[in-house]
Amino acid sequence: MSPATTRVIIIAEALHDTASEDVARLVATLADALAATWPAEPVTAHLSAERPAFT
């Protein structure tokens, strides 16, 4: 990323027993860190079989 960056996608995947909770915690942590250091509001999504696309 650079000062000219306007969009990024960060992908996290996990398959262990607590994966859903761990990925949700990771996404929240990353969004908080980005919001604290970047002049943009992070938009996040947790994709699944029921919600397979980021909209």
Backbone as a printed PyTorch tensor [residue, N CA C, xyz], in Angstrom:
tensor([[[  0.8420,  -1.1620,   0.0000],
         [  0.0000,   0.0000,   0.0000],
         [  0.8930,   1.2320,   0.0000]],

        [[  0.3690,   2.2710,  -0.5990],
         [  1.0790,   3.5450,  -0.6670],
         [  0.0680,   4.6730,  -0.4420]],

        [[  0.5330,   5.9130,  -0.3520],
         [ -0.4280,   7.0150,  -0.1810],
         [ -1.4590,   7.1020,  -1.3060]],

        [[ -1.1430,   6.5760,  -2.4790],
         [ -2.0740,   6.6220,  -3.6020],
         [ -3.0710,   5.4560,  -3.6070]],

        [[ -2.8900,   4.4920,  -2.7160],
         [ -3.7660,   3.3260,  -2.6680],
         [ -5.1750,   3.7350,  -2.2660]],

        [[ -6.1660,   3.2580,  -3.0110],
         [ -7.5590,   3.5560,  -2.6830],
         [ -8.3520,   2.3070,  -2.3110]],

        [[ -7.8650,   1.1250,  -2.6810],
         [ -8.5820,  -0.1040,  -2.3590],
         [ -7.5890,  -1.2260,  -2.1230]],

        [[ -7.9050,  -2.0730,  -1.1580],
         [ -7.1240,  -3.2850,  -0.9130],
         [ -8.0910,  -4.3970,  -0.5510]],

        [[ -7.6560,  -5.6110,  -0.7540],
         [ -8.4250,  -6.7580,  -0.2820],
         [ -7.4790,  -7.6050,   0.5550]],

        [[ -7.9240,  -7.9410,   1.7320],
         [ -7.1610,  -8.7850,   2.6440],
         [ -8.0020, -10.0290,   2.8650]],

        [[ -7.4170, -11.1780,   2.6120],
         [ -8.1530, -12.4400,   2.7160],
         [ -7.5630, -13.2680,   3.8480]],

        [[ -8.4240, -13.7730,   4.6980],
         [ -8.0250, -14.6800,   5.7720],
         [ -8.9180, -15.9090,   5.6900]],

        [[ -8.3020, -17.0600,   5.8210],
         [ -9.0550, -18.3100,   5.7510],
         [ -8.5910, -19.2190,   6.8770]],

        [[ -9.5080, -19.9260,   7.4800],
         [ -9.1600, -20.8560,   8.5510],
         [-10.1600, -22.0020,   8.5600]],

        [[ -9.7010, -23.1640,   8.9620],
         [-10.5610, -24.3500,   8.9650],
         [-10.6250, -25.0550,  10.3180]],

        [[ -9.9330, -24.5350,  11.3190],
         [ -9.9130, -25.1960,  12.6220],
         [-11.2320, -24.9590,  13.3720]],

        [[-11.3720, -25.6000,  14.5220],
         [-12.6410, -25.6020,  15.2600],
         [-13.1580, -24.2100,  15.6110]],

        [[-12.2770, -23.2910,  15.9350],
         [-12.7060, -21.9530,  16.3280],
         [-12.4410, -20.9320,  15.2150]],

        [[-12.3900, -21.4180,  13.9960],
         [-12.0320, -20.5620,  12.8570],
         [-12.9720, -19.3720,  12.6960]],

        [[-14.2510, -19.5820,  12.7850],
         [-15.1970, -18.4930,  12.5740],
         [-14.9620, -17.3570,  13.5630]],

        [[-14.8210, -17.7010,  14.8310],
         [-14.5770, -16.6850,  15.8540],
         [-13.2070, -16.0330,  15.6720]],

        [[-12.1940, -16.8410,  15.3490],
         [-10.8390, -16.3130,  15.1850],
         [-10.7400, -15.3760,  13.9860]],

        [[-11.3690, -15.7450,  12.8900],
         [-11.3340, -14.8830,  11.6980],
         [-12.1090, -13.5960,  11.9670]],

        [[-13.2320, -13.6920,  12.6380],
         [-13.9980, -12.4880,  12.9740],
         [-13.1590, -11.5450,  13.8410]],

        [[-12.4320, -12.1000,  14.8170],
         [-11.5710, -11.2880,  15.6860],
         [-10.4230, -10.6700,  14.8800]],

        [[ -9.8410, -11.4300,  13.9590],
         [ -8.7710, -10.9170,  13.1040],
         [ -9.2790,  -9.7770,  12.2280]],

        [[-10.4320,  -9.9550,  11.6120],
         [-11.0060,  -8.9120,  10.7520],
         [-11.2560,  -7.6400,  11.5540]],

        [[-11.8020,  -7.7670,  12.7440],
         [-12.0530,  -6.5920,  13.5840],
         [-10.7490,  -5.9040,  13.9660]],

        [[ -9.7420,  -6.6840,  14.3080],
         [ -8.4400,  -6.1180,  14.6790],
         [ -7.8160,  -5.3820,  13.5010]],

        [[ -7.8500,  -5.9950,  12.3200],
         [ -7.2940,  -5.3460,  11.1290],
         [ -8.0650,  -4.0800,  10.7730]],

        [[ -9.3850,  -4.1340,  10.8450],
         [-10.1980,  -2.9520,  10.5310],
         [ -9.8880,  -1.8140,  11.4950]],

        [[ -9.7460,  -2.1350,  12.7740],
         [ -9.4040,  -1.1100,  13.7610],
         [ -8.0340,  -0.5070,  13.4740]],

        [[ -7.0630,  -1.3470,  13.1490],
         [ -5.7110,  -0.8610,  12.8600],
         [ -5.7000,   0.0010,  11.6040]],

        [[ -6.4160,  -0.4180,  10.5800],
         [ -6.4770,   0.3790,   9.3560],
         [ -7.1630,   1.7180,   9.6100]],

        [[ -8.2510,   1.7050,  10.3450],
         [ -8.9700,   2.9470,  10.6350],
         [ -8.1020,   3.9160,  11.4360]],

        [[ -7.2390,   3.3800,  12.2920],
         [ -6.3840,   4.2220,  13.1230],
         [ -5.2130,   4.8230,  12.3480]],

        [[ -4.8520,   4.2040,  11.2160],
         [ -3.6560,   4.6510,  10.5080],
         [ -3.9040,   5.1060,   9.0740]],

        [[ -5.1040,   4.9240,   8.5830],
         [ -5.3980,   5.2330,   7.1800],
         [ -6.6150,   6.1440,   7.1290]],

        [[ -6.6370,   7.1200,   6.2520],
         [ -7.7650,   8.0690,   6.2280],
         [ -8.9950,   7.5390,   5.4820]],

        [[ -9.3840,   6.3300,   5.7760],
         [-10.5580,   5.7380,   5.1180],
         [-11.2870,   4.8550,   6.1200]],

        [[-12.5600,   4.6520,   5.8850],
         [-13.3670,   3.7840,   6.7310],
         [-13.3280,   2.3640,   6.1630]],

        [[-12.7690,   1.3970,   6.8970],
         [-12.7220,   0.0280,   6.3860],
         [-14.1250,  -0.5580,   6.1990]],

        [[-14.2880,  -1.3340,   5.1530],
         [-15.5210,  -2.0800,   4.9000],
         [-15.1330,  -3.5490,   4.9550]],

        [[-15.8230,  -4.3230,   5.7720],
         [-15.4610,  -5.7240,   5.9450],
         [-16.6430,  -6.6270,   5.6200]],

        [[-16.3390,  -7.8880,   5.3890],
         [-17.3710,  -8.8950,   5.1560],
         [-16.8250, -10.2490,   5.5540]],

        [[-17.6970, -11.0950,   6.0310],
         [-17.3620, -12.4790,   6.3480],
         [-18.1110, -13.3380,   5.3320]],

        [[-17.3830, -13.8650,   4.3450],
         [-18.0170, -14.6470,   3.2920],
         [-18.2410, -16.0800,   3.7610]],

        [[-19.3010, -16.6810,   3.2400],
         [-19.6600, -18.0540,   3.5940],
         [-20.4540, -18.6530,   2.4440]],

        [[-20.8810, -19.8800,   2.6130],
         [-21.7040, -20.5250,   1.5820],
         [-23.0060, -19.7480,   1.3920]],

        [[-23.5420, -19.1980,   2.4820],
         [-24.7690, -18.4250,   2.4020],
         [-24.5340, -17.0250,   1.8430]],

        [[-23.3420, -16.4980,   1.9950],
         [-22.9830, -15.1680,   1.5070],
         [-21.6470, -15.2550,   0.7800]],

        [[-21.6430, -15.7290,  -0.4630],
         [-20.3930, -16.0080,  -1.1660],
         [-19.7450, -14.8090,  -1.8690]],

        [[-20.3430, -13.6460,  -1.7870],
         [-19.7800, -12.5040,  -2.5270],
         [-19.7190, -11.2750,  -1.6250]],

        [[-18.6920, -10.4610,  -1.8780],
         [-18.5280,  -9.1960,  -1.1620],
         [-19.2770,  -8.1320,  -1.9510]],

        [[-20.2570,  -7.5090,  -1.3170],
         [-21.0410,  -6.4860,  -2.0290],
         [-20.9140,  -5.1380,  -1.3680]]])
